[in-house]
Amino acid sequence: MLEYNNTLAGLSWSDKLWASWFQSVAPRTAGFNTLDITALHPSTLFFIIILMFIGASPGSTGGGIKTTTFGMVVLAVISMAKGKEDAELFGRRIPKEQIYKGLGIILLAISWIVFATLVLGVLEEADFNKILFEVVSALATVGLSAGLTPTLSDGGKVLIMITMFLGRLGPLTVAYALTAREKRKQQYRYPEERIIIG
């Protein structure tokens, strides 16, 4: 709808439908583009950033935080809003440790995106939306570009390469590698303390 009179303007109704469908699937993993990414409306660009961040499903070669991670955390938030103790779906409950891992993956991914976007914002003279697009595309290993990557400084290109490498490994894998230590059974637990939230 946002591109109806913009990048889709010269296409027939059916071609607009196919181009829209393809361009909404490609950011999840493929990296192909049938539309000029540099000419997209800023809101469309942001929507594609969200799709790239969520990414593909587990077991595929696609990047992103994965559809199941996103869905599980959304389900946990909905369950919390309903006052339920467990996240439940289709007569099953999701273990809390998986929800913690999902939250960890999302937080680590967002942390790196914020860091890389801030650094590129300092290094490069470019539109914020395009910088964010390039960073998320690199972290999600999508392969789409808003035309900024070829014009980056050497430092910017190195940062994008590191982001692609971290995205291919996965945020949780990197975190485990950096904090790897021998697992041992904890001999004690601290007392609970309630904190004010919200």
N, CA, C and O atoms as a DFTB+ gen file, in Angstrom:
792 C
 N C O
     1  1       0.820      -1.196       0.000
     2  2       0.000       0.000       0.000
     3  2       0.863       1.260       0.000
     4  3       0.545       2.234      -0.682
     5  1       1.956       1.239       0.766
     6  2       2.836       2.408       0.830
     7  2       3.547       2.676      -0.495
     8  3       3.880       3.818      -0.811
     9  1       3.774       1.621      -1.257
    10  2       4.512       1.764      -2.518
    11  2       3.606       1.803      -3.750
    12  3       4.091       1.779      -4.882
    13  1       2.297       1.861      -3.531
    14  2       1.335       1.776      -4.638
    15  2       1.624       2.818      -5.721
    16  3       1.622       2.493      -6.908
    17  1       1.871       4.061      -5.318
    18  2       2.168       5.134      -6.283
    19  2       3.636       5.537      -6.266
    20  3       3.997       6.616      -6.737
    21  1       4.469       4.675      -5.728
    22  2       5.906       4.976      -5.668
    23  2       6.658       3.972      -6.539
    24  3       6.673       4.116      -7.762
    25  1       7.274       2.972      -5.945
    26  2       8.056       2.011      -6.740
    27  2       7.182       1.045      -7.529
    28  3       7.653       0.433      -8.487
    29  1       5.929       0.900      -7.147
    30  2       5.017       0.001      -7.868
    31  2       4.172       0.749      -8.906
    32  3       3.309       0.146      -9.545
    33  1       4.406       2.030      -9.077
    34  2       3.525       2.887      -9.885
    35  2       3.327       2.400     -11.322
    36  3       2.213       2.479     -11.840
    37  1       4.361       1.908     -11.969
    38  2       4.246       1.535     -13.377
    39  2       3.758       0.122     -13.634
    40  3       3.718      -0.312     -14.785
    41  1       3.387      -0.605     -12.592
    42  2       3.003      -2.014     -12.737
    43  2       1.490      -2.188     -12.771
    44  3       0.739      -1.364     -12.250
    45  1       1.059      -3.293     -13.405
    46  2      -0.362      -3.641     -13.394
    47  2      -0.742      -4.111     -11.991
    48  3       0.127      -4.347     -11.152
    49  1      -2.063      -4.247     -11.740
    50  2      -2.542      -4.663     -10.419
    51  2      -1.943      -6.008     -10.009
    52  3      -1.483      -6.157      -8.877
    53  1      -1.941      -6.991     -10.918
    54  2      -1.415      -8.315     -10.574
    55  2       0.100      -8.258     -10.354
    56  3       0.623      -8.925      -9.462
    57  1       0.803      -7.463     -11.164
    58  2       2.253      -7.324     -10.979
    59  2       2.575      -6.641      -9.647
    60  3       3.554      -6.987      -8.985
    61  1       1.745      -5.672      -9.264
    62  2       1.936      -5.009      -7.967
    63  2       1.776      -6.012      -6.828
    64  3       2.531      -5.993      -5.855
    65  1       0.788      -6.882      -6.964
    66  2       0.539      -7.897      -5.940
    67  2       1.719      -8.857      -5.824
    68  3       2.186      -9.145      -4.722
    69  1       2.204      -9.358      -6.980
    70  2       3.340     -10.295      -6.972
    71  2       4.620      -9.640      -6.474
    72  3       5.372     -10.237      -5.704
    73  1       4.864      -8.406      -6.917
    74  2       6.083      -7.696      -6.481
    75  2       6.039      -7.440      -4.979
    76  3       7.053      -7.562      -4.291
    77  1       4.849      -7.082      -4.470
    78  2       4.700      -6.847      -3.023
    79  2       4.922      -8.128      -2.239
    80  3       5.621      -8.136      -1.226
    81  1       4.320      -9.211      -2.716
    82  2       4.472     -10.500      -2.036
    83  2       5.940     -10.922      -2.027
    84  3       6.471     -11.305      -0.985
    85  1       6.595     -10.852      -3.188
    86  2       7.989     -11.281      -3.276
    87  2       8.879     -10.420      -2.383
    88  3       9.748     -10.937      -1.681
    89  1       8.657      -9.100      -2.412
    90  2       9.517      -8.210      -1.642
    91  2       9.248      -8.283      -0.152
    92  3      10.053      -7.788       0.637
    93  1       8.134      -8.890       0.258
    94  2       7.901      -9.096       1.688
    95  2       8.469     -10.430       2.164
    96  3       8.705     -10.606       3.360
    97  1       8.691     -11.368       1.249
    98  2       9.276     -12.663       1.599
    99  2      10.801     -12.596       1.535
   100  3      11.483     -13.165       2.388
   101  1      11.332     -11.913       0.541
   102  2      12.787     -11.853       0.326
   103  2      13.578     -11.329       1.526
   104  3      14.649     -11.866       1.810
   105  1      13.104     -10.305       2.242
   106  2      13.890      -9.823       3.394
   107  2      14.024     -10.833       4.527
   108  3      14.856     -10.650       5.416
   109  1      13.236     -11.877       4.514
   110  2      13.301     -12.867       5.580
   111  2      14.533     -13.739       5.431
   112  3      15.021     -14.303       6.410
   113  1      15.049     -13.857       4.185
   114  2      16.200     -14.730       3.986
   115  2      16.910     -14.532       2.663
   116  3      18.140     -14.580       2.627
   117  1      16.186     -14.312       1.570
   118  2      16.764     -14.437       0.231
   119  2      17.712     -13.322      -0.162
   120  3      18.792     -13.592      -0.687
   121  1      17.334     -12.072       0.080
   122  2      18.191     -10.959      -0.288
   123  2      18.020     -10.506      -1.723
   124  3      18.756      -9.631      -2.181
   125  1      17.068     -11.078      -2.445
   126  2      16.797     -10.615      -3.806
   127  2      15.876      -9.407      -3.736
   128  3      15.077      -9.277      -2.808
   129  1      15.990      -8.526      -4.720
   130  2      15.025      -7.432      -4.776
   131  2      14.551      -7.215      -6.209
   132  3      15.344      -7.180      -7.150
   133  1      13.231      -7.070      -6.345
   134  2      12.634      -6.781      -7.641
   135  2      12.259      -5.304      -7.721
   136  3      11.926      -4.794      -8.790
   137  1      12.317      -4.626      -6.580
   138  2      12.049      -3.192      -6.519
   139  2      13.332      -2.462      -6.151
   140  3      14.238      -3.044      -5.554
   141  1      13.403      -1.185      -6.510
   142  2      14.565      -0.369      -6.178
   143  2      14.514      -0.016      -4.689
   144  3      13.727       0.833      -4.271
   145  1      15.357      -0.671      -3.899
   146  2      15.359      -0.469      -2.445
   147  2      15.658       0.987      -2.091
   148  3      15.102       1.522      -1.132
   149  1      16.530       1.624      -2.861
   150  2      16.911       3.012      -2.563
   151  2      15.755       3.986      -2.761
   152  3      15.774       5.091      -2.219
   153  1      14.739       3.578      -3.540
   154  2      13.602       4.472      -3.814
   155  2      12.398       4.195      -2.916
   156  3      11.368       4.856      -3.056
   157  1      12.502       3.245      -2.008
   158  2      11.369       2.901      -1.152
   159  2      11.034       4.033      -0.182
   160  3      11.909       4.785       0.247
   161  1       9.762       4.133       0.149
   162  2       9.272       5.092       1.139
   163  2       9.923       4.746       2.488
   164  3      10.098       3.563       2.778
   165  1      10.290       5.735       3.325
   166  2      10.927       5.434       4.625
   167  2      10.136       4.449       5.491
   168  3      10.730       3.629       6.191
   169  1       8.805       4.522       5.451
   170  2       7.992       3.589       6.242
   171  2       8.103       2.167       5.714
   172  3       8.112       1.213       6.492
   173  1       8.188       2.020       4.390
   174  2       8.382       0.694       3.791
   175  2       9.738       0.146       4.187
   176  3       9.872      -1.029       4.527
   177  1      10.743       1.009       4.141
   178  2      12.092       0.614       4.533
   179  2      12.100       0.117       5.981
   180  3      12.743      -0.885       6.293
   181  1      11.390       0.817       6.857
   182  2      11.331       0.417       8.267
   183  2      10.602      -0.917       8.431
   184  3      11.010      -1.753       9.237
   185  1       9.523      -1.117       7.667
   186  2       8.790      -2.379       7.715
   187  2       9.687      -3.538       7.278
   188  3       9.639      -4.615       7.872
   189  1      10.499      -3.325       6.251
   190  2      11.430      -4.356       5.783
   191  2      12.496      -4.627       6.850
   192  3      12.930      -5.767       7.023
   193  1      12.914      -3.581       7.561
   194  2      13.874      -3.754       8.667
   195  2      13.295      -4.710       9.712
   196  3      14.003      -5.589      10.205
   197  1      12.020      -4.545      10.050
   198  2      11.363      -5.427      11.026
   199  2      11.339      -6.866      10.511
   200  3      11.636      -7.799      11.258
   201  1      10.987      -7.048       9.232
   202  2      10.968      -8.393       8.648
   203  2      12.356      -9.033       8.666
   204  3      12.493     -10.222       8.954
   205  1      13.382      -8.241       8.356
   206  2      14.751      -8.776       8.377
   207  2      15.161      -9.160       9.792
   208  3      15.807     -10.187       9.995
   209  1      14.788      -8.337      10.772
   210  2      15.148      -8.613      12.160
   211  2      14.529      -9.930      12.623
   212  3      15.207     -10.746      13.247
   213  1      13.249     -10.144      12.322
   214  2      12.585     -11.401      12.700
   215  2      13.206     -12.566      11.948
   216  3      13.507     -13.598      12.548
   217  1      13.399     -12.420      10.669
   218  2      14.123     -13.409       9.871
   219  2      13.321     -14.645       9.515
   220  3      12.094     -14.617       9.423
   221  1      14.051     -15.726       9.319
   222  2      13.482     -16.982       8.822
   223  2      13.130     -17.920       9.967
   224  3      13.262     -17.569      11.139
   225  1      12.686     -19.103       9.613
   226  2      12.364     -20.119      10.613
   227  2      13.596     -20.954      10.940
   228  3      14.515     -21.029      10.125
   229  1      13.635     -21.586      12.115
   230  2      14.798     -22.392      12.476
   231  2      14.977     -23.570      11.529
   232  3      14.012     -24.091      10.970
   233  1      16.204     -23.971      11.364
   234  2      16.507     -25.088      10.472
   235  2      16.816     -24.627       9.060
   236  3      17.302     -25.407       8.241
   237  1      16.535     -23.354       8.768
   238  2      16.848     -22.826       7.439
   239  2      18.185     -22.103       7.501
   240  3      18.753     -21.919       8.577
   241  1      18.677     -21.698       6.349
   242  2      19.941     -20.952       6.315
   243  2      19.708     -19.459       6.508
   244  3      20.658     -18.677       6.534
   245  1      18.442     -19.063       6.643
   246  2      18.126     -17.651       6.836
   247  2      18.581     -17.157       8.194
   248  3      18.793     -17.942       9.118
   249  1      18.726     -15.851       8.301
   250  2      19.194     -15.244       9.540
   251  2      18.063     -14.674      10.362
   252  3      16.936     -15.166      10.316
   253  1      18.371     -13.630      11.119
   254  2      17.393     -12.995      11.993
   255  2      17.283     -13.736      13.316
   256  3      17.971     -14.728      13.553
   257  1      16.406     -13.234      14.167
   258  2      16.239     -13.863      15.481
   259  2      15.415     -15.142      15.393
   260  3      15.354     -15.907      16.356
   261  1      14.792     -15.377      14.269
   262  2      13.958     -16.550      13.938
   263  2      12.502     -16.315      14.337
   264  3      12.203     -15.700      15.361
   265  1      11.624     -16.818      13.503
   266  2      10.178     -16.645      13.701
   267  2       9.709     -17.277      15.010
   268  3       8.831     -16.734      15.680
   269  1      10.281     -18.407      15.374
   270  2       9.849     -19.091      16.601
   271  2      10.254     -18.302      17.846
   272  3       9.508     -18.256      18.824
   273  1      11.430     -17.685      17.809
   274  2      11.879     -16.865      18.939
   275  2      10.931     -15.681      19.118
   276  3      10.475     -15.388      20.224
   277  1      10.648     -15.013      18.006
   278  2       9.736     -13.867      18.048
   279  2       8.357     -14.284      18.534
   280  3       7.786     -13.637      19.411
   281  1       7.817     -15.362      17.968
   282  2       6.494     -15.844      18.341
   283  2       6.419     -16.266      19.799
   284  3       5.426     -15.999      20.477
   285  1       7.469     -16.926      20.285
   286  2       7.497     -17.397      21.667
   287  2       7.495     -16.223      22.650
   288  3       6.792     -16.261      23.659
   289  1       8.277     -15.187      22.358
   290  2       8.341     -14.032      23.248
   291  2       7.021     -13.253      23.206
   292  3       6.549     -12.778      24.239
   293  1       6.431     -13.122      22.025
   294  2       5.119     -12.465      21.921
   295  2       4.086     -13.249      22.726
   296  3       3.274     -12.660      23.440
   297  1       4.116     -14.566      22.611
   298  2       3.195     -15.425      23.363
   299  2       3.396     -15.257      24.867
   300  3       2.426     -15.222      25.624
   301  1       4.655     -15.152      25.300
   302  2       4.949     -14.956      26.729
   303  2       4.394     -13.620      27.218
   304  3       3.869     -13.533      28.328
   305  1       4.511     -12.580      26.393
   306  2       3.981     -11.258      26.775
   307  2       2.457     -11.303      26.860
   308  3       1.869     -10.738      27.782
   309  1       1.818     -11.974      25.900
   310  2       0.353     -12.103      25.914
   311  2      -0.100     -12.876      27.153
   312  3      -1.070     -12.491      27.806
   313  1       0.602     -13.964      27.475
   314  2       0.269     -14.759      28.668
   315  2       0.410     -13.926      29.927
   316  3      -0.433     -13.998      30.821
   317  1       1.492     -13.121      30.002
   318  2       1.710     -12.262      31.161
   319  2       0.581     -11.240      31.283
   320  3       0.093     -10.975      32.382
   321  1       0.164     -10.661      30.136
   322  2      -0.914      -9.665      30.144
   323  2      -2.231     -10.277      30.603
   324  3      -3.068      -9.595      31.194
   325  1      -2.412     -11.572      30.328
   326  2      -3.629     -12.272      30.753
   327  2      -3.535     -12.770      32.193
   328  3      -4.503     -13.314      32.725
   329  1      -2.381     -12.590      32.825
   330  2      -2.208     -13.013      34.214
   331  2      -1.851     -14.479      34.368
   332  3      -1.943     -15.023      35.468
   333  1      -1.442     -15.133      33.276
   334  2      -1.063     -16.545      33.354
   335  2       0.396     -16.671      33.773
   336  3       1.226     -15.822      33.449
   337  1       0.689     -17.738      34.493
   338  2       2.063     -17.972      34.935
   339  2       2.909     -18.568      33.815
   340  3       4.109     -18.305      33.732
   341  1       2.279     -19.380      32.945
   342  2       3.000     -20.051      31.863
   343  2       2.539     -19.544      30.500
   344  3       1.389     -19.142      30.321
   345  1       3.470     -19.574      29.542
   346  2       3.119     -19.291      28.146
   347  2       2.592     -20.592      27.553
   348  3       3.308     -21.592      27.495
   349  1       1.349     -20.573      27.120
   350  2       0.694     -21.794      26.642
   351  2       0.197     -21.617      25.213
   352  3      -0.226     -20.536      24.802
   353  1       0.264     -22.728      24.467
   354  2      -0.235     -22.725      23.085
   355  2      -0.559     -24.153      22.677
   356  3       0.253     -25.057      22.870
   357  1      -1.750     -24.358      22.111
   358  2      -2.187     -25.666      21.629
   359  2      -2.070     -26.759      22.697
   360  3      -1.640     -27.875      22.405
   361  1      -2.453     -26.434      23.927
   362  2      -2.442     -27.419      24.997
   363  2      -1.056     -27.781      25.502
   364  3      -0.888     -28.813      26.153
   365  1      -0.067     -26.958      25.218
   366  2       1.301     -27.171      25.704
   367  2       1.816     -25.876      26.333
   368  3       1.369     -24.785      25.980
   369  1       2.760     -26.009      27.267
   370  2       3.388     -24.819      27.827
   371  2       4.859     -24.776      27.434
   372  3       5.515     -25.808      27.289
   373  1       5.349     -23.574      27.269
   374  2       6.745     -23.382      26.852
   375  2       7.590     -23.230      28.112
   376  3       7.260     -22.418      28.976
   377  1       8.676     -23.999      28.234
   378  2       9.534     -23.891      29.424
   379  2      10.114     -22.484      29.586
   380  3      10.466     -21.826      28.608
   381  1      10.203     -22.044      30.827
   382  2      10.697     -20.695      31.109
   383  2      12.125     -20.480      30.620
   384  3      12.477     -19.380      30.194
   385  1      12.955     -21.535      30.679
   386  2      14.346     -21.350      30.228
   387  2      14.418     -21.042      28.734
   388  3      15.323     -20.336      28.289
   389  1      13.463     -21.573      27.952
   390  2      13.429     -21.245      26.525
   391  2      13.009     -19.799      26.307
   392  3      13.528     -19.123      25.420
   393  1      12.073     -19.329      27.114
   394  2      11.651     -17.924      27.011
   395  2      12.816     -17.008      27.384
   396  3      13.025     -15.977      26.745
   397  1      13.581     -17.385      28.427
   398  2      14.760     -16.598      28.801
   399  2      15.776     -16.560      27.668
   400  3      16.355     -15.511      27.386
   401  1      15.996     -17.703      27.015
   402  2      16.927     -17.736      25.882
   403  2      16.428     -16.854      24.742
   404  3      17.202     -16.131      24.115
   405  1      15.124     -16.924      24.485
   406  2      14.543     -16.081      23.439
   407  2      14.721     -14.606      23.730
   408  3      15.089     -13.828      22.849
   409  1      14.454     -14.221      24.985
   410  2      14.657     -12.823      25.386
   411  2      16.124     -12.433      25.275
   412  3      16.453     -11.318      24.871
   413  1      17.009     -13.371      25.641
   414  2      18.448     -13.118      25.531
   415  2      18.872     -12.883      24.091
   416  3      19.638     -11.962      23.807
   417  1      18.375     -13.714      23.183
   418  2      18.694     -13.566      21.759
   419  2      18.237     -12.200      21.256
   420  3      18.989     -11.494      20.583
   421  1      16.999     -11.832      21.586
   422  2      16.458     -10.550      21.125
   423  2      17.255      -9.382      21.703
   424  3      17.596      -8.442      20.985
   425  1      17.551      -9.444      23.005
   426  2      18.289      -8.350      23.644
   427  2      19.702      -8.215      23.084
   428  3      20.175      -7.104      22.844
   429  1      20.375      -9.345      22.878
   430  2      21.726      -9.287      22.306
   431  2      21.704      -8.740      20.881
   432  3      22.562      -7.939      20.509
   433  1      20.732      -9.167      20.089
   434  2      20.629      -8.675      18.710
   435  2      20.348      -7.177      18.684
   436  3      20.972      -6.434      17.927
   437  1      19.402      -6.738      19.517
   438  2      19.084      -5.304      19.567
   439  2      20.288      -4.505      20.066
   440  3      20.558      -3.416      19.560
   441  1      21.012      -5.035      21.053
   442  2      22.192      -4.344      21.584
   443  2      23.237      -4.126      20.502
   444  3      23.809      -3.042      20.387
   445  1      23.486      -5.174      19.703
   446  2      24.485      -5.021      18.636
   447  2      23.986      -4.051      17.565
   448  3      24.760      -3.248      17.044
   449  1      22.701      -4.124      17.237
   450  2      22.141      -3.202      16.237
   451  2      22.291      -1.759      16.704
   452  3      22.678      -0.890      15.923
   453  1      21.988      -1.499      17.974
   454  2      22.123      -0.144      18.525
   455  2      23.587       0.301      18.462
   456  3      23.882       1.415      18.031
   457  1      24.502      -0.574      18.893
   458  2      25.927      -0.243      18.887
   459  2      26.418       0.048      17.471
   460  3      27.027       1.089      17.224
   461  1      26.154      -0.868      16.545
   462  2      26.649      -0.714      15.166
   463  2      26.027       0.497      14.478
   464  3      26.700       1.194      13.718
   465  1      24.749       0.748      14.741
   466  2      24.074       1.909      14.140
   467  2      24.659       3.210      14.678
   468  3      24.864       4.161      13.924
   469  1      24.928       3.251      15.982
   470  2      25.545       4.448      16.567
   471  2      26.936       4.703      15.981
   472  3      27.272       5.836      15.637
   473  1      27.738       3.646      15.872
   474  2      29.092       3.801      15.337
   475  2      29.044       4.245      13.874
   476  3      29.768       5.158      13.478
   477  1      28.192       3.601      13.073
   478  2      28.073       4.005      11.666
   479  2      27.532       5.417      11.541
   480  3      27.918       6.151      10.631
   481  1      26.641       5.807      12.445
   482  2      26.121       7.176      12.442
   483  2      27.212       8.203      12.673
   484  3      27.156       9.312      12.140
   485  1      28.213       7.831      13.473
   486  2      29.355       8.720      13.721
   487  2      30.325       8.702      12.532
   488  3      30.836       9.747      12.128
   489  1      30.576       7.507      11.973
   490  2      31.558       7.365      10.894
   491  2      31.070       7.858       9.538
   492  3      31.865       8.338       8.730
   493  1      29.775       7.745       9.281
   494  2      29.252       8.006       7.944
   495  2      28.277       9.184       7.929
   496  3      27.555       9.428       8.895
   497  1      28.277       9.898       6.824
   498  2      27.277      10.946       6.594
   499  2      26.159      10.312       5.785
   500  3      26.219      10.298       4.555
   501  1      25.147       9.790       6.451
   502  2      24.074       9.090       5.747
   503  2      22.775       9.187       6.532
   504  3      22.761       9.507       7.721
   505  1      21.684       8.899       5.832
   506  2      20.354       8.899       6.422
   507  2      20.258       7.785       7.470
   508  3      20.728       6.671       7.240
   509  1      19.646       8.093       8.622
   510  2      19.539       7.122       9.714
   511  2      18.853       5.836       9.269
   512  3      19.316       4.742       9.591
   513  1      17.744       5.965       8.526
   514  2      17.003       4.786       8.066
   515  2      17.894       3.857       7.245
   516  3      17.820       2.636       7.382
   517  1      18.737       4.440       6.392
   518  2      19.616       3.621       5.541
   519  2      20.708       2.944       6.362
   520  3      21.076       1.800       6.093
   521  1      21.223       3.651       7.361
   522  2      22.234       3.052       8.243
   523  2      21.622       1.867       8.994
   524  3      22.202       0.783       9.039
   525  1      20.451       2.087       9.580
   526  2      19.767       1.020      10.316
   527  2      19.459      -0.158       9.391
   528  3      19.612      -1.314       9.787
   529  1      19.028       0.130       8.167
   530  2      18.727      -0.911       7.191
   531  2      19.955      -1.773       6.904
   532  3      19.869      -3.000       6.895
   533  1      21.094      -1.128       6.670
   534  2      22.327      -1.862       6.351
   535  2      22.773      -2.728       7.532
   536  3      23.209      -3.863       7.339
   537  1      22.665      -2.199       8.744
   538  2      23.095      -2.943       9.936
   539  2      22.211      -4.167      10.152
   540  3      22.719      -5.268      10.368
   541  1      20.891      -3.983      10.094
   542  2      19.977      -5.108      10.314
   543  2      20.112      -6.133       9.191
   544  3      20.064      -7.338       9.440
   545  1      20.280      -5.663       7.967
   546  2      20.471      -6.579       6.835
   547  2      21.735      -7.414       7.029
   548  3      21.745      -8.607       6.726
   549  1      22.796      -6.790       7.532
   550  2      24.049      -7.514       7.776
   551  2      23.894      -8.509       8.920
   552  3      24.329      -9.655       8.804
   553  1      23.274      -8.084      10.031
   554  2      23.122      -8.971      11.182
   555  2      22.209     -10.149      10.854
   556  3      22.438     -11.265      11.320
   557  1      21.177      -9.900      10.053
   558  2      20.241     -10.966       9.685
   559  2      20.728     -11.745       8.459
   560  3      20.038     -12.643       7.977
   561  1      21.900     -11.402       7.966
   562  2      22.523     -12.025       6.779
   563  2      21.533     -12.130       5.615
   564  3      21.390     -13.183       4.994
   565  1      20.860     -11.021       5.340
   566  2      19.853     -10.987       4.281
   567  2      20.479     -10.720       2.925
   568  3      20.175     -11.416       1.956
   569  1      21.344      -9.728       2.843
   570  2      21.973      -9.416       1.558
   571  2      21.352      -8.257       0.816
   572  3      21.803      -7.913      -0.276
   573  1      20.322      -7.642       1.385
   574  2      19.732      -6.456       0.772
   575  2      20.532      -5.229       1.172
   576  3      21.145      -5.200       2.239
   577  1      20.527      -4.212       0.312
   578  2      21.224      -2.975       0.624
   579  2      20.398      -1.792       0.156
   580  3      19.759      -1.836      -0.895
   581  1      20.422      -0.740       0.950
   582  2      19.748       0.504       0.577
   583  2      20.713       1.407      -0.170
   584  3      20.487       2.613      -0.273
   585  1      21.791       0.830      -0.691
   586  2      22.756       1.576      -1.487
   587  2      23.864       2.229      -0.680
   588  3      24.683       2.961      -1.235
   589  1      23.901       1.975       0.618
   590  2      24.891       2.636       1.479
   591  2      26.200       1.861       1.587
   592  3      27.268       2.472       1.640
   593  1      26.143       0.547       1.620
   594  2      27.337      -0.268       1.872
   595  2      28.497       0.029       0.915
   596  3      29.630       0.149       1.382
   597  1      28.273       0.153      -0.395
   598  2      29.417       0.440      -1.287
   599  2      30.097       1.774      -1.009
   600  3      31.265       1.958      -1.352
   601  1      29.377       2.706      -0.391
   602  2      29.948       4.044      -0.154
   603  2      30.531       4.201       1.247
   604  3      31.009       5.281       1.594
   605  1      30.500       3.144       2.056
   606  2      30.994       3.232       3.430
   607  2      32.502       3.446       3.467
   608  3      33.218       3.063       2.542
   609  1      32.970       4.060       4.541
   610  2      34.412       4.184       4.784
   611  2      34.963       2.804       5.118
   612  3      34.201       1.862       5.333
   613  1      36.284       2.687       5.163
   614  2      36.897       1.393       5.495
   615  2      36.445       0.899       6.865
   616  3      36.166      -0.287       7.039
   617  1      36.372       1.811       7.842
   618  2      35.912       1.438       9.181
   619  2      34.471       0.956       9.162
   620  3      34.126      -0.005       9.849
   621  1      33.626       1.620       8.377
   622  2      32.231       1.224       8.241
   623  2      32.088      -0.143       7.604
   624  3      31.252      -0.947       8.015
   625  1      32.915      -0.404       6.593
   626  2      32.869      -1.720       5.930
   627  2      33.316      -2.836       6.872
   628  3      32.737      -3.923       6.874
   629  1      34.341      -2.567       7.665
   630  2      34.809      -3.562       8.638
   631  2      33.707      -3.851       9.656
   632  3      33.477      -5.007      10.013
   633  1      33.022      -2.798      10.127
   634  2      31.937      -2.982      11.090
   635  2      30.798      -3.814      10.483
   636  3      30.234      -4.675      11.158
   637  1      30.465      -3.563       9.236
   638  2      29.422      -4.345       8.551
   639  2      29.868      -5.801       8.407
   640  3      29.057      -6.713       8.570
   641  1      31.155      -6.028       8.102
   642  2      31.669      -7.407       7.984
   643  2      31.582      -8.142       9.321
   644  3      31.177      -9.303       9.372
   645  1      31.964      -7.461      10.400
   646  2      31.874      -8.066      11.736
   647  2      30.415      -8.375      12.063
   648  3      30.107      -9.428      12.622
   649  1      29.526      -7.459      11.714
   650  2      28.090      -7.653      11.963
   651  2      27.570      -8.861      11.203
   652  3      26.788      -9.643      11.745
   653  1      27.996      -9.025       9.952
   654  2      27.586     -10.191       9.164
   655  2      28.108     -11.479       9.795
   656  3      27.390     -12.477       9.852
   657  1      29.343     -11.461      10.264
   658  2      29.934     -12.637      10.894
   659  2      29.175     -13.007      12.166
   660  3      28.853     -14.174      12.387
   661  1      28.889     -11.998      13.006
   662  2      28.133     -12.249      14.234
   663  2      26.721     -12.750      13.919
   664  3      26.202     -13.628      14.609
   665  1      26.114     -12.199      12.890
   666  2      24.778     -12.629      12.494
   667  2      24.751     -14.061      12.006
   668  3      23.789     -14.790      12.250
   669  1      25.810     -14.469      11.314
   670  2      25.858     -15.854      10.825
   671  2      26.031     -16.833      11.981
   672  3      25.434     -17.909      11.981
   673  1      26.841     -16.463      12.959
   674  2      27.032     -17.333      14.127
   675  2      25.785     -17.370      14.999
   676  3      25.421     -18.418      15.532
   677  1      25.139     -16.230      15.139
   678  2      23.968     -16.116      16.013
   679  2      24.371     -15.465      17.319
   680  3      25.425     -15.780      17.871
   681  1      23.530     -14.545      17.829
   682  2      23.892     -13.800      19.039
   683  2      24.101     -14.662      20.271
   684  3      24.997     -14.392      21.071
   685  1      23.284     -15.696      20.434
   686  2      23.410     -16.532      21.622
   687  2      24.677     -17.377      21.572
   688  3      25.323     -17.581      22.599
   689  1      25.038     -17.867      20.396
   690  2      26.271     -18.642      20.224
   691  2      27.481     -17.802      20.594
   692  3      28.388     -18.263      21.286
   693  1      27.481     -16.544      20.116
   694  2      28.590     -15.630      20.425
   695  2      28.655     -15.368      21.930
   696  3      29.736     -15.389      22.519
   697  1      27.504     -15.124      22.549
   698  2      27.482     -14.856      23.991
   699  2      27.978     -16.057      24.786
   700  3      28.739     -15.899      25.740
   701  1      27.546     -17.276      24.393
   702  2      28.012     -18.481      25.078
   703  2      29.515     -18.661      24.910
   704  3      30.208     -19.054      25.849
   705  1      30.019     -18.370      23.707
   706  2      31.455     -18.524      23.445
   707  2      32.279     -17.559      24.295
   708  3      33.353     -17.908      24.784
   709  1      31.762     -16.342      24.466
   710  2      32.490     -15.336      25.235
   711  2      32.427     -15.599      26.741
   712  3      33.329     -15.206      27.482
   713  1      31.369     -16.257      27.187
   714  2      31.208     -16.489      28.628
   715  2      31.231     -17.969      28.966
   716  3      30.704     -18.384      29.999
   717  1      31.840     -18.764      28.098
   718  2      31.842     -20.218      28.310
   719  2      32.596     -20.561      29.583
   720  3      33.716     -20.101      29.809
   721  1      31.971     -21.362      30.391
   722  2      32.628     -21.864      31.601
   723  2      32.007     -23.215      31.919
   724  3      30.917     -23.544      31.452
   725  1      32.695     -23.955      32.688
   726  2      32.217     -25.297      33.021
   727  2      30.927     -25.210      33.823
   728  3      30.837     -24.486      34.815
   729  1      29.930     -25.967      33.368
   730  2      28.644     -25.970      34.085
   731  2      28.772     -26.844      35.323
   732  3      29.288     -27.960      35.262
   733  1      28.304     -26.331      36.424
   734  2      28.273     -27.129      37.640
   735  2      26.989     -26.816      38.377
   736  3      26.404     -25.742      38.238
   737  1      26.588     -27.755      39.135
   738  2      25.336     -27.585      39.872
   739  2      25.528     -26.522      40.945
   740  3      26.478     -26.557      41.727
   741  1      24.587     -25.572      40.954
   742  2      24.656     -24.500      41.933
   743  2      24.287     -25.052      43.307
   744  3      23.268     -25.726      43.462
   745  1      25.124     -24.761      44.298
   746  2      24.935     -25.310      45.632
   747  2      23.964     -24.501      46.491
   748  3      23.520     -24.961      47.544
   749  1      23.642     -23.295      46.030
   750  2      22.756     -22.449      46.838
   751  2      21.955     -21.528      45.924
   752  3      22.308     -21.324      44.763
   753  1      20.872     -20.977      46.466
   754  2      20.064     -19.992      45.746
   755  2      19.858     -18.794      46.661
   756  3      19.612     -18.954      47.857
   757  1      19.956     -17.610      46.105
   758  2      19.716     -16.397      46.881
   759  2      18.226     -16.238      47.167
   760  3      17.391     -16.749      46.421
   761  1      17.891     -15.531      48.248
   762  2      16.460     -15.295      48.531
   763  2      15.849     -14.389      47.458
   764  3      16.539     -13.576      46.842
   765  1      14.551     -14.549      47.254
   766  2      13.850     -13.735      46.257
   767  2      13.706     -12.313      46.735
   768  3      13.567     -12.063      47.932
   769  1      13.739     -11.376      45.805
   770  2      13.497      -9.970      46.103
   771  2      12.638      -9.392      44.994
   772  3      13.025      -9.442      43.827
   773  1      11.489      -8.849      45.333
   774  2      10.595      -8.243      44.341
   775  2      11.071      -6.828      44.030
   776  3      11.438      -6.069      44.928
   777  1      11.059      -6.484      42.731
   778  2      11.411      -5.104      42.339
   779  2      10.213      -4.488      41.624
   780  3       9.355      -5.195      41.094
   781  1      10.173      -3.161      41.619
   782  2       9.086      -2.453      40.950
   783  2       9.353      -2.446      39.459
   784  3      10.430      -2.055      39.010
   785  1       8.352      -2.888      38.687
   786  2       8.483      -2.949      37.230
   787  2       7.429      -2.060      36.616
   788  3       6.272      -2.064      37.036
   789  1       7.841      -1.291      35.608
   790  2       6.880      -0.465      34.857
   791  2       6.544       0.844      35.512
   792  3       5.751       1.618      34.975
